[in-house]
Amino acid sequence: MGFGIEQMEVFGDFGTFTLWPGMSHDDIVMETQKRGADNLYSAKGPPGAGRGHWEIVQDRCFIEPEWALDGRNGTKPFARTRSEGYFASNISKIIHLPGLRGNPERTYPATALGPSYPGTFEKYTASVITQWVSKRDGPLEALNADLKLLQLAEGVTAVRVNDVQIELHVGRLPGIAPTRPEDRVNIADVGLGVSQTLPFLVALHAAKPGQLVYVEQPETHLHPRAQSALAQVLAAAATRGVRVVVETHSSILLLGVQTLVAEGKLEPDMVKLHWFQREKDGRTLVRSGDLDNAGAFGDWPEDFSDVDLKTESRYIDAAHDRLIERKHG
């Protein structure tokens, strides 16, 4: 078993460019001309590539044109020049944080750093902070501001144990920065909310404009107050040009984003909402929505926001009935 690719659509300034397996050289050129993107896949191929023709090749789950140089007999490709490295280069730069971002450790291994972070990002967190501490870069100050905003810690710092091990320390007292050893503790000695959220915050500040950060459940182990404040952190990253994709079950986080839009602190066109719902036959149905200037998103599946309302209503009704019973009992 496997899967086949029927077609792939590429979006750009030229509109939508459609590719499919088995496209001929003429098909590729015609599709290019139809979209007014003659400089994308011209009939003569990439500049200086030599005599040849376009053909479709598949690289894992992507298909794209490739310029095949013609051999002496005029047909046999003996060398190829890839037309675009766009997909591979952008995918390799995605920063991914899973729902479980590791257990807090007393020491973390030193790792090589960016601009790409293969695998999941949490294992790079300590090394990135170490670099910021040694260079006294601006991101460390912004990171500490985020930790204060979420009321997780007064700040974080990295301490090198040796060439291959790093300790992460956070402030132990409110209002006191972790500049002195007596004012900080190892991250393994504080709540899980810090160790689960810190990699996400670091990723947002490590990402370059246009780079994509994909995080699953950033609200893990966070107090509702911190979940609400997390919306401000996401909005600030998006304003810096970071592309953030968040998978969440937190209605509080969503409401925080809506509030920022309603307050005029975040443009509604910077937010796109998607609801994933499993159908009875196992298929996944995706519904998308946009925010208006008031932060409202219109029609939406009932079992999201309504859960809180129904739960509160059920409790209020039950508590009211019990009070009536006591009064008349």
C-alpha positions, 0 to 999 in steps of 0.5 A: 500500500502507499499513496499517489500524487495526482497533482500539486499546486504552487501558489505565487505572484503569478497565481496558481501553477498546477503540476501533475505526474506525466506532464510533458515538456510542452505541458509544463511550458504551456502551464507556465505561459498560461499563468504569465510566469514565463520566467519560471519554466521557460521553453529554453530551460534555466539560463546556461543549462544547455540543450534539454527538456523539462520533465516531472520528477518526484521527491518524496511527497513533492513533484516539480519540473527538472531540466534534463540535458539531452545526450548526443542522440538527442533524447537520453538525459545524462545530467539534470539541473533542478529547477527549484530547491524551494520546497526542500529548503523551506521545509528543512527550516521549519521549527517544530515543537511536539506536544510533549517537549521532553522532561526537565533535565539537570543538564542538557547536551550542547548542540550545533545551532541553526539556521535549521534545526533538524528534528524537534527543537526542544533539544536545541533550547539550552544551546541557543540560550547559552549563545544569547547569554555569551553574546548578550544578544537582544533575544535573551532580554525579550525571552525574559520579558515573555517569561515575566509576562506569563508569570513563569519566572523572572528570567532564565540563564545558561551555565556551562558545566563543561564542553558538552553539558549545560544547565538551565537556571531560572529565577526563584523569587518574584521580582528578582532577576537570576543574575546571582547563583543564590537567586536562581534554581535549576529548571528541574526544580520548578514546575513543568510549565517552565520546561514545557513553555521555554522551548516554544518561547526560545523558538519564536525568538530564534526564528527569522522573519518568514521562518515557520514555527509549528508548535503543538499545544503550547498551553501544556501545563500553563495556568489559564492566566498564562494561556491568555497572556500567551496570545500576546507572545504569539501576536508579537512573533507574528508582527516580527514576521515569524510564521506561527502555526499553533495546534491547540485545545485552549479556548482561552488562548483563542479568546486571547487572540480574538481580544487582541484583534478587537482591541486593534493590537493585531490585524485580523488578516494575520490570523487564520483559524482551522477546525479539524473534525473526524467524521464517522467514516474516519475522514478528517473534515477541515473547516476554516474561518477568518476573524473580523475587526471585532475578533469574531469568527462567525459560524464554527463547530458547536462543540468548541466554545459551547463546552465551557458554556454548557459546563458552567450552566450545568454547574449553576443549575445543579448548585441552584437546585441544591440551594433550593432543596436546603432552603425548603428541606 
